[in-house]
Amino acid sequence: MGPSGNLATISSLSENCAKAEAFYRRSLATYPNYYRALAGMAQVRAAQKRYDEAIDLYRKAIAILPMPEYIAGLGDIYSKIGNSARGAQTI
């Protein structure tokens, strides 16, 4: 999924943020380093415009398993907050 696909995912998440957040919280309570839940929570935080938290969560997920879609998601957030240079470096 490319950068525009990630932004579409973030947009669609905003409609179901509370439900998604509850799911990821339960998952992370059981498995704190579960990379998929970390990345999912990062998407939720991005949809909530809590970008610093989203960046931190994506970085944690990437440190565990550097999946291209997580790296692209992180780059999208940097671009969205006006740090295009950092976003380009990330991708």
Secondary structure, 3 states (H helix, E strand, C coil): CCHHHHHHHHHHHHHHHHHHHHHHHHHHHHCCCCHHHHHHHHHHHHHCCCHHHHHHHHHHHHHHCCCHHHHHHHHHHHHHCCCHHHHHHHC
